[in-house]
Amino acid sequence: MPSETTPHAHKQLPHWVAEQIRSEILEGRLKPGEWLRQERFALEHGVSQMPVREALKQLAAEGLIEHVPYRGARVVQFSADDVEDLYACRAFIEGMAAGFAAVNITADDLAELAALVPRMAACETPKELGEYRELNRRFHGVIFTASRRSYLVRTLAQLWAAFPTMLWSNVPRVATDSVPSRDEPDVAEHSAIVAALAAHDPDAAERAVRTHIRLAGEALQSAMRDQQ
C-alpha cells in the first residue's frame, strides 16, 4: 500500500483504494445495491477518508458504483432492462470490431483463438467457472484488439473490465454457475466466430459475434426473470 506520506501519495492512494474496492465488487464480496461507507474503507485499509472519497469518485466514473443524493454511494444494481441495453451495446460495438478484426487478424491471433475454444469447452462448471470466464474474457479481448481500431479497443476494454462480472453477480443463479442451456451453444458459437475470422469474412464475423452476444444476453435476462 502506498504511504500517505510518500511523494505523490495524493495521486497513488486513491488509485490503490479504488483497486481494492473494485476487486471486492468484481469478486462478489460487495453485493449489488450494497452501501459503501467511507469510514469503513478508511479503517479497513488504514488510510484517511480523503483517498477513499476520491476512489469512490473514480469507481462512479467507471460505472461500478452510483451516488444517491443524501444517502451516499452504493454498488450499482442492474435491472433486466439494463442487461438488455448493455448486451445490445456490446453486440453492436463488438460486432463492428469483429468485422475489422476479420481483415486485420494475424495468424498468431487465430492460433490463440483456436486454442482457447477447446480450453473453454473443457472447463467443468461450477468448479472451473472462474477459469472459463477468464478464458472467455481473453477470447473476446483477442478479437476486439485485432480490430486495430483504437477507440473500439479502448471502449470494449473498459466495458469488459467490469460489466460482465457485475452483471453475473446480480443473478445468484449464474454468479457461481453457468446457465445450463448455454454450455453447448457457447462452444458452437465460439467456433463459428473463429471460422469467420479465419476466412477473413467481415460480414460473417460481425454476424457471428452479434448473434453470440445477443443469445448470451437473452439467457441472462431469462435467468433474471426466473429469479424474480
C-alpha positions in Angstrom: 0.0 0.0 0.0 1.4 3.5 -0.8 2.0 5.6 2.2 0.1 8.8 2.7 3.4 10.5 3.5 5.3 9.5 0.3 5.7 11.8 -2.7 2.6 11.8 -5.0 0.6 9.9 -2.4 -2.4 12.1 -3.1 -2.4 10.5 -6.6 -1.3 7.0 -5.7 -3.6 6.2 -2.7 -6.9 6.9 -4.4 -6.0 4.5 -7.2 -4.8 1.9 -4.7 -8.0 2.1 -2.7 -10.1 2.0 -5.9 -8.3 -1.2 -6.9 -9.2 -2.8 -3.5 -12.8 -1.8 -3.7 -13.1 -2.7 -7.4 -11.8 -6.2 -6.6 -14.3 -6.6 -3.8 -17.1 -5.7 -6.2 -16.0 -7.9 -9.1 -15.3 -10.9 -6.8 -18.8 -10.5 -5.3 -17.7 -9.6 -1.7 -19.5 -6.3 -2.2 -23.0 -7.1 -3.4 -25.2 -5.2 -5.9 -27.1 -2.5 -4.0 -24.7 -2.6 -1.0 -24.0 0.8 0.6 -20.3 1.9 0.7 -19.3 3.8 3.8 -16.1 5.9 3.6 -15.4 5.4 7.3 -15.4 1.6 6.9 -13.0 1.5 3.9 -10.7 4.1 5.6 -10.5 1.9 8.7 -10.1 -1.4 6.7 -7.3 0.0 4.5 -5.6 2.2 7.1 -6.0 5.4 5.2 -7.8 8.7 5.7 -11.2 9.3 4.2 -9.9 11.6 1.5 -8.4 8.9 -0.7 -11.5 6.8 -0.1 -13.6 9.7 -1.3 -11.5 10.1 -4.5 -11.6 6.3 -5.1 -15.4 6.3 -4.9 -15.5 9.1 -7.5 -13.2 7.1 -9.8 -15.4 4.0 -9.4 -18.5 6.0 -10.1 -17.0 7.3 -13.3 -16.3 3.7 -14.3 -20.0 2.9 -13.6 -19.3 0.4 -10.9 -21.0 2.4 -8.1 -23.6 5.2 -8.0 -24.0 8.2 -5.8 -27.5 8.7 -4.3 -28.3 12.2 -3.1 -28.4 12.5 0.7 -27.7 8.7 1.0 -24.2 8.1 -0.1 -22.7 5.6 -2.6 -23.7 2.0 -3.4 -22.7 -0.7 -5.8 -24.7 -0.5 -9.0 -27.6 -2.9 -9.3 -28.7 -3.9 -12.8 -32.3 -4.4 -13.9 -33.4 -6.7 -16.7 -33.7 -3.5 -18.9 -30.1 -2.6 -18.1 -29.0 -6.1 -19.1 -30.9 -5.8 -22.4 -29.4 -2.4 -23.1 -25.8 -3.4 -22.2 -25.9 -6.5 -24.3 -27.4 -4.6 -27.2 -24.5 -2.1 -27.0 -21.9 -4.9 -26.7 -23.4 -6.7 -29.7 -23.2 -3.6 -31.9 -19.7 -2.5 -30.8 -18.1 -5.9 -30.6 -19.8 -6.9 -33.9 -18.2 -3.9 -35.6 -14.8 -4.7 -34.0 -15.1 -8.3 -35.3 -15.7 -7.1 -38.8 -12.5 -5.1 -38.7 -10.7 -7.9 -37.0 -11.6 -10.3 -39.9 -9.5 -8.0 -42.1 -6.6 -7.4 -39.7 -6.3 -10.5 -37.7 -2.9 -12.3 -37.7 -2.1 -16.0 -37.8 -0.9 -15.8 -34.2 -4.2 -14.3 -33.1 -6.1 -17.0 -34.9 -4.0 -19.7 -33.3 -4.7 -18.3 -29.9 -8.4 -18.2 -30.5 -8.4 -21.7 -31.8 -6.6 -22.9 -28.7 -8.9 -21.1 -26.4 -12.1 -22.7 -27.7 -11.3 -26.3 -26.6 -9.9 -25.0 -23.3 -13.2 -23.3 -22.6 -15.2 -26.3 -23.6 -13.1 -28.5 -21.2 -13.9 -26.3 -18.2 -16.3 -28.1 -15.7 -18.9 -25.9 -14.0 -19.3 -24.8 -11.4 -15.8 -25.6 -10.0 -14.0 -24.2 -13.0 -16.4 -21.4 -13.8 -13.8 -18.7 -12.8 -11.3 -20.2 -15.3 -13.9 -20.4 -18.0 -14.9 -16.8 -17.6 -11.3 -15.6 -17.7 -10.6 -17.6 -20.9 -13.8 -16.2 -22.4 -12.6 -12.7 -21.5 -9.3 -13.4 -23.3 -11.2 -14.8 -26.3 -13.2 -11.7 -26.8 -10.2 -9.5 -26.0 -8.1 -11.1 -28.7 -10.9 -10.3 -31.2 -11.5 -6.7 -30.5 -7.8 -6.0 -30.1 -7.3 -7.5 -33.5 -9.6 -4.9 -35.0 -6.7 -2.4 -34.7 -9.4 0.3 -34.1 -8.1 2.2 -31.1 -11.4 3.8 -30.0 -13.2 0.4 -30.2 -10.4 -1.3 -28.3 -10.5 1.3 -25.5 -14.2 1.2 -25.2 -14.5 -2.5 -25.2 -11.6 -3.0 -22.8 -13.3 -0.7 -20.3 -16.6 -2.5 -20.8 -15.1 -5.9 -20.3 -13.1 -4.8 -17.3 -16.2 -4.8 -15.1 -19.6 -5.3 -16.6 -19.8 -9.0 -17.5 -18.7 -9.9 -14.0 -21.0 -7.4 -12.3 -24.0 -8.4 -14.4 -23.5 -12.1 -13.4 -23.1 -11.1 -9.7 -26.6 -9.6 -9.9 -28.1 -13.1 -10.5 -27.3 -15.6 -7.8 -28.1 -18.5 -10.2 -25.3 -17.5 -12.6 -22.9 -15.8 -10.2 -21.4 -19.2 -9.2 -22.6 -21.5 -12.0 -23.2 -21.3 -15.8 -26.6 -21.2 -17.5 -27.0 -24.9 -18.5 -28.8 -24.0 -21.7 -25.7 -22.0 -22.8 -22.9 -24.6 -22.4 -23.1 -26.3 -25.8 -24.3 -23.3 -27.8 -21.4 -21.3 -26.4 -18.9 -23.8 -27.9 -20.6 -23.8 -31.3 -20.9 -20.0 -31.4 -17.2 -19.5 -30.4 -16.2 -22.0 -33.2 -18.3 -20.1 -35.7 -16.7 -16.9 -34.8 -13.2 -18.3 -35.2 -14.2 -19.8 -38.6 -15.5 -16.5 -39.9 -12.3 -14.7 -38.7 -10.1 -17.4 -40.3 -12.0 -16.9 -43.6 -11.3 -13.2 -43.3 -15.0 -12.6 -43.9 -16.0 -9.3 -42.2 -19.8 -9.8 -42.6 -19.8 -13.3 -41.3 -17.6 -12.4 -38.3 -19.8 -9.4 -37.4 -22.9 -11.6 -37.6 -21.4 -14.4 -35.6 -20.3 -12.1 -32.8 -23.6 -10.2 -32.7 -25.6 -13.5 -32.6 -23.4 -14.9 -29.9 -23.7 -11.8 -27.7 -27.5 -11.5 -28.3 -28.1 -15.1 -27.3 -25.9 -14.8 -24.2 -27.8 -11.6 -23.2 -31.2 -13.4 -23.7 -30.1 -16.3 -21.5 -29.0 -13.9 -18.7 -32.3 -12.0 -18.9 -34.2 -15.3 -18.7 -32.2 -16.3 -15.6 -33.1 -12.9 -14.1 -36.8 -13.4 -14.8 -36.7 -16.9 -13.3 -35.1 -15.5 -10.2 -37.8 -12.8 -9.9 
